[in-house]
Amino acid sequence: MLYNIIMAKQSKITNFKPKIIIYIKNSSIPDELKDQAKLLKKNTFTPKNILRKDNSIILFTTNFHLEPFQMNYLLLNLGMKLYNFCENETFYLELIGGDKNKEFNIRLGWQLESYNFQKFKKIKSKNNILKSLHKNEKKIDFFKDVYFYVRDLINMPPNVLGPKQIYDSAKDYLKQNFSSKKFSGKFLQKEFPLISAVGKGSIKKNEPLLCEFKSKKKNKRKIYIIGKGVSFDTGGLNLKLGNGMSLMKKDMGGAANAIGLGKILSTLDLNVEVNILLCLVENSLSDKSMRPSDIYQSRQGTFVEVSDTDAEGRLIMADALTYASENNPELVIDMATLTGASRVAMGLEIPSFFSNSTSFSKDLKNESEKLGDPLWELPLWQNYISQIKSNHADLKNIGNSSFGGAITAALFLEQFIKKDIPWIHIDLMAWTKTSIFSKYEGGEAMGIRALSELIKNRFSK
């Protein structure tokens, strides 16, 4: 008798747990909800996709007929939407008709939407600390923390975060697994002349730096991750207009994502040494600023004409790519907020990528699709190489056409990679805007889940 009473009480408690129930397939929808599901528009999210029933919040995704790549990304966004929809309680998640990867994306999206950047707000809004999903995995919490670090770094204002501060932040964040050093001053000018040329127009406290982080786990096999870190980009003497300059604190987003990727890789048991290079400069105006038509000799020895001082990112990356190539790595990945042309082609959510390796590009596309972490390949179209040939130097830093800008930028970078070294170039936005799913606008981590999975699969012990 006592047992029956206890079981009845437990059953009553279970029935009143606040639940989030997500239906992935039509076949899993109970009869009493099928009429609601029929009201939904194909591939469109409306308020009718979410309803409250008893003590449950029900989400329908059955009206979305998407390829796995887009569906997995949608689930990340739906996790954000659910976070904003739900009250301050602990919810029990039931995903009906989905797998663990889909549930992971829902849970990660929920966690990411809890982010707030309030460092510079005198009056801070209250965090929804009582709003949670029951039994989050440690892995999800880890990825959340990495994303939050990347976001925090990108969101910092440039009067607070210059090249030195980016280095200091990365050094502290990675110190458990990486040793670090920086190159600056006359040594940088001699050994990494393009990085020095781009940053020489800034004030002394924001002097240009190349920072190297070496994994404490040594291995003859090496990979390099390179991040573009322009702490603020005025455009130089080819000065940007106000609208074009307003978001240029995010021009160090490649470096922030490279740091985040390095953090993820430090937790994996890899049979390869991971090294990170951060090219840290401020592209500013002064009597020392580089000029259009200046010619500089790169670390590689190639002479480069500066056709546009606002195409500075590819210059600093070129010297770093050369340095990485000198160490004959198994793979080089660079991450950069490089071109507006990529944003025009792909929008804000999908970074483009380029690779000289069919094998690596195929695997990266597979990981991107599986995880719903968007990356999309564009071609290294060699017929455009003539656009970056200079009349007075070996190369110029921008194409002579307004078309194909993301491709010509990638082709420029390719000139500084040894042909037998696999290379992936990521051209990313590193910023997100509010949407029907998320209230957040600011710096963003992009592609690092897919890249980390690629590296794990290729280089695990």
Buried (B, 14 or more C-beta within 10 A) or exposed (E): EEEEEEEEEEEEEEEEEBBBBBBBEEEBBEEEBEEBBEEBEEEEBEEBBBEEEEEBBBBBBBBBEEEEBBBBBBBBBBBBBBBBBBEEEEBBBBBEBBEEEBBBBBBBBBBBBBBBBEEEEEEEEEEBEEBBBEEBEEEBEEBBEBBBBBBBBBBBEBEEBBBBBBBBBBBEBBEEBBEBEBBBEEEBBEBBBBBBBBBBBBEEEBBBBBBBBBBBBEBEEBBBBBBBBBBBBBBBBBEBEEEBBEBBBBBBBBBBBBBBBBBBBBEBEBEBBBBBBBBBBBBBBEEEBBEBEBBBBBBBEBBBBBBBBBBBBBBBBBBBBBBBBEEEBBBBBBBBBBBBBBBEBBEBBBBBBBBBBEEBBEBBBBBBBBBBBBBBBBEBEEEBBEBBEBEEBBBBBBBEEEEBBBBBBBBBBBBBBBEEBBBBBBBBBBBBEEBEBBEBEBBBBBBBBBBBBBBBEBBEE
